[in-house]
C-alpha cells in the first residue's frame, strides 16, 4: 500500500510543483484542471495511505498521514482563495508545500524501513 501511496503523492507533487512555479512567476491562480488533478491524486494518496496505516504497515506511516492531512488542510484553504478569486498568499503556498514534502519524506522513510 505504501508504494501505491508514494506513486500517487509523487504525481500530485509534480502538479503542485508546477502550480508553485506558476504562482511565483505571477501566473496565479493556477489552471483549474491542474489544481483539480493535483487534489485528486493527493486525495487518492491519502485514502491509500490511510488503508496502509489501518493495516499497520509501519510505525512511520501514521506520522506521514498526519503531516499529509495537515498539508491537505492548507490545500483546502488555497482552494478557498482560488474560488473567491483572491490572491494566493505566498506563505500559505510555501507552508503547504513544505508540510507536504515533509510528509512525503516521512512516507518514503516508512516504506524504506519496511523493505530495508
Wavefront OBJ file of the C-alpha trace (Angstrom):
o trace
v 0.000 0.000 0.000
v 2.773 2.450 0.833
v 4.310 2.141 -2.619
v 0.963 2.946 -4.227
v 0.573 5.955 -1.940
v 4.090 7.107 -2.850
v 3.270 6.924 -6.564
v 0.042 8.886 -6.127
v 1.735 11.546 -3.984
v 4.646 11.802 -6.435
v 2.227 12.566 -9.269
v 0.403 15.062 -7.043
v 3.760 16.642 -6.177
v 4.561 17.202 -9.854
v 1.297 19.096 -10.235
v 1.953 21.006 -7.032
v 5.448 21.971 -8.118
v 4.105 23.154 -11.470
v 1.464 25.273 -9.728
v 4.014 26.739 -7.308
v 6.310 27.699 -10.186
v 3.388 29.332 -11.997
v 2.389 31.150 -8.810
v 5.826 32.589 -8.149
v 6.108 33.630 -11.803
v 2.943 35.670 -11.366
v 0.572 33.311 -13.169
v -1.885 32.749 -10.349
v -4.350 31.248 -9.661
v -3.304 28.058 -11.433
v -5.385 26.483 -14.200
v -8.435 24.799 -12.690
v -7.727 21.469 -14.415
v -4.241 21.339 -12.876
v -5.496 22.173 -9.384
v -8.231 19.530 -9.674
v -5.810 16.817 -10.840
v -3.349 17.735 -8.066
v -6.116 17.481 -5.474
v -7.490 14.218 -6.849
v -4.117 12.472 -6.863
v -3.356 13.771 -3.359
v -6.781 12.680 -2.065
v -6.350 9.217 -3.566
v -2.890 9.067 -1.975
v -4.403 9.923 1.404
v -7.015 7.186 1.070
v -4.441 4.571 0.070
v -2.124 5.699 2.887
v -4.987 5.516 5.392
v -5.665 1.932 4.298
v -1.960 1.195 4.757
v -1.955 2.738 8.230
v -5.051 0.770 9.246
v -3.253 -2.350 8.048
v -0.370 -1.430 10.382
v 2.088 -1.040 7.516
v 4.827 0.636 9.560
v 5.482 2.913 12.505
v 6.300 5.958 10.364
v 3.230 5.785 8.155
v 0.857 7.358 10.739
v 3.231 10.322 11.109
v 3.264 10.752 7.315
v -0.528 10.547 7.294
v -0.855 13.313 9.902
v 1.585 15.585 8.066
v -0.153 14.996 4.749
v -3.569 15.637 6.306
v -2.258 18.969 7.637
v -0.961 19.742 4.141
v -4.411 18.870 2.779
v -5.968 21.451 5.106
v -3.593 24.022 3.633
v -4.619 22.861 0.168
v -8.304 23.307 1.000
v -7.520 26.800 2.239
v -5.719 27.580 -1.031
v -8.735 26.289 -2.972
v -10.958 28.644 -0.991
v -8.773 31.583 -2.070
v -8.901 30.334 -5.642
v -12.698 30.022 -5.605
v -13.101 33.538 -4.173
v -10.724 34.870 -6.853
v -8.360 36.199 -4.214
v -4.587 36.213 -4.467
v -2.947 33.107 -3.057
v -0.795 34.043 -0.041
v 2.866 33.206 -0.677
v 3.326 31.982 2.893
v 0.435 29.577 2.595
v 1.706 28.253 -0.745
v 5.171 27.674 0.756
v 3.817 26.261 4.033
v 1.525 23.833 2.195
v 4.432 22.667 0.061
v 6.880 22.274 2.962
v 4.456 20.256 5.077
v 3.559 18.071 2.085
v 7.238 17.464 1.306
v 7.905 16.595 4.959
v 5.021 14.102 4.894
v 6.280 12.613 1.645
v 9.807 12.208 3.038
v 8.450 10.506 6.164
v 6.359 8.236 3.935
v 9.438 7.339 1.889
v 11.349 6.552 5.090
v 8.467 4.407 6.385
v 8.374 2.439 3.137
v 12.157 2.086 3.147
v 12.041 0.714 6.711
v 9.639 -1.986 5.552
v 11.833 -3.153 2.693
v 15.214 -2.500 4.289
l 1 2 3 4 5 6 7 8 9 10 11 12 13 14 15 16 17 18 19 20 21 22 23 24 25 26 27 28 29 30 31 32 33 34 35 36 37 38 39 40 41 42 43 44 45 46 47 48 49 50 51 52 53 54 55 56 57 58 59 60 61 62 63 64 65 66 67 68 69 70 71 72 73 74 75 76 77 78 79 80 81 82 83 84 85 86 87 88 89 90 91 92 93 94 95 96 97 98 99 100 101 102 103 104 105 106 107 108 109 110 111 112 113 114 115 116
